[in-house]
Amino acid sequence: MIPANFEYHRAGSVDEALSLLAQHDGNAKVLSGGHSLIPALKLRLNQPAALVDIARIADLRYIRLDGQHIAIGAASTHKDIATSALLAEHISMMPQAAVMIGDPQVRNVGTIGGSIAHADPAADWPGVLLAADAQIVLRSAGGTRTLAAQDFFLGFFTTALQEGEILTEIRVPVPAAGTKSTYQKFPQPASRFAIVGCAAMATLSGGTFTHVRVAFNGVADGCFRDANVEKAIEGQAATAENIAAAAAHAAQGVSILSDHYAAEDYRQHLAQVYAKRALSALAG
């Protein structure tokens, strides 16, 4: 299909983008990589009066160490993250996840900010950012606010991003020494979206799991931290038996998706399988 008519504006700065959004009084959409927005426009699921393109704002594309955090500009592409030596050193699950997204064309243009603002339940970044204890920085004409990832992702294609705000940065704490992370995914073969994706991060001290964080995407109508798996493995020795026992708790008490890709019971099974794989990868 052909999109409805809209104005196109390429913003040269965040301030200009915010001004353009204000001028259209809630009837404009922010365009970054466009891999989610453009299909929605073509299907006329979205019919904004204007698009505000922020993809070429240089101030939104960076990956750098900022004190005890790694700051990632919202316009950083999946390829930027996949090839970041800084992230590979400290939070390896982020480059690992980036490589699994789409194909080279998608990774070259698609951005982390656009992906998490869209909050597709099958997208990879929401689960990864939950497991990383990331913070999301939002900017509006009234100032800047920072939300924990768990407070930003609200559910099915829903976030805490408000009208007139732009997502500008993702901040990920630099983990303590001995911390490992991994992202394991069962992908839909055509789109490579996650039928089940499991992000896990933990510190191993003397062969024991501590500070465990396990998060899923693709399983439910939104990403979530799996407290049952975390509690089951926290403080336990990193043995195959303990890992299998903890993984058996995966996605319990969650309303699991069922669709033509995977029925509910199959997704439940996959969640357990991929939790086991993730914890096993952390244990080496």
Rosetta blueprint (number, residue, H / E / L):
1 M L
2 I L
3 P L
4 A L
5 N L
6 F L
7 E E
8 Y E
9 H E
10 R E
11 A L
12 G L
13 S L
14 V H
15 D H
16 E H
17 A H
18 L H
19 S H
20 L H
21 L H
22 A H
23 Q H
24 H L
25 D L
26 G L
27 N L
28 A E
29 K E
30 V E
31 L E
32 S L
33 G L
34 G L
35 H L
36 S L
37 L H
38 I H
39 P H
40 A H
41 L H
42 K H
43 L L
44 R L
45 L L
46 N L
47 Q L
48 P L
49 A L
50 A E
51 L E
52 V E
53 D E
54 I L
55 A L
56 R L
57 I L
58 A H
59 D H
60 L H
61 R L
62 Y L
63 I E
64 R E
65 L E
66 D E
67 G L
68 Q L
69 H E
70 I E
71 A E
72 I E
73 G E
74 A L
75 A L
76 S L
77 T E
78 H H
79 K H
80 D H
81 I H
82 A H
83 T L
84 S L
85 A H
86 L H
87 L H
88 A H
89 E H
90 H H
91 I L
92 S L
93 M H
94 M H
95 P H
96 Q H
97 A H
98 A H
99 V H
100 M L
101 I L
102 G L
103 D L
104 P H
105 Q H
106 V H
107 R H
108 N H
109 V H
110 G L
111 T E
112 I H
113 G H
114 G H
115 S H
116 I H
117 A H
118 H H
119 A L
120 D L
121 P L
122 A L
123 A L
124 D L
125 W H
126 P H
127 G H
128 V H
129 L H
130 L H
131 A H
132 A L
133 D L
134 A L
135 Q E
136 I E
137 V E
138 L E
139 R E
140 S E
141 A L
142 G L
143 G E
144 T E
145 R E
146 T E
147 L E
148 A E
149 A H
150 Q H
151 D H
152 F H
153 F E
154 L E
155 G E
156 F L
157 F L
158 T E
159 T E
160 A L
161 L L
162 Q L
163 E L
164 G L
165 E L
166 I E
167 L E
168 T E
169 E E
170 I E
171 R E
172 V E
173 P E
174 V L
175 P L
176 A L
177 A L
178 G L
179 T E
180 K E
181 S E
182 T E
183 Y E
184 Q E
185 K E
186 F E
187 P E
188 Q L
189 P L
190 A L
191 S L
192 R L
193 F L
194 A E
195 I E
196 V E
197 G E
198 C E
199 A E
200 A E
201 M E
202 A E
203 T E
204 L E
205 S E
206 G L
207 G L
208 T E
209 F E
210 T E
211 H E
212 V E
213 R E
214 V E
215 A E
216 F E
217 N E
218 G L
219 V L
220 A L
221 D L
222 G L
223 C L
224 F E
225 R E
226 D L
227 A H
228 N H
229 V H
230 E H
231 K H
232 A H
233 I H
234 E L
235 G L
236 Q L
237 A E
238 A L
239 T L
240 A H
241 E H
242 N H
243 I H
244 A H
245 A H
246 A H
247 A H
248 A L
249 H L
250 A L
251 A L
252 Q L
253 G L
254 V L
255 S L
256 I L
257 L L
258 S L
259 D L
260 H L
261 Y L
262 A L
263 A L
264 E H
265 D H
266 Y H
267 R H
268 Q H
269 H H
270 L H
271 A H
272 Q H
273 V H
274 Y H
275 A H
276 K H
277 R H
278 A H
279 L H
280 S H
281 A H
282 L H
283 A H
284 G L
